Amino acid sequence: MKICITSQGDNLDAEVDSRFGRANYFLIVNTDKMDFESIQNPYTGAGGGAGIQAAQFVANKAVEAVITGNTGPNAFQVLKEAGLSVISGVSGSVKSAIEKYKNGELKSVENPTVNEKFGMPRGN
């Protein structure tokens, strides 16, 4: 199974990023083989619409689930419309999050967890 985890770094030892649309990295992980692709998020500096653009980007990666710290309403809607399971409220290392996911300890959420301005640079 392929999943996407927002990450502060480019490897499995990095911390889960608390933001979805402005996360530093997306790690696309094959949970069966534990191999992964690290993608620097091209939307971290977007003036607006980062969540929507990031959600469309991730949905095009053919993943089944997204694991992150928080998800705003616009990104959440795009991810759900794409048929993805959204798991928010996750912290700690990416590797730990994967193990919890594989063990059934993480549950998908039915609503966004933050407002649409969460994670935007101050002054915007």
Buried (B, 14 or more C-beta within 10 A) or exposed (E): EBBBBBBBBBEBEBBBBBBBBBBBBBBBBEBEEEEBEBBEBEBBEBEEBBBBBBBBBBBEBEBEBBBBBBBBBBBBBBBBEBEBBBBBBBEEBBBBBBBBBBEEEBEEBEEBBBEBEBBBEEEE
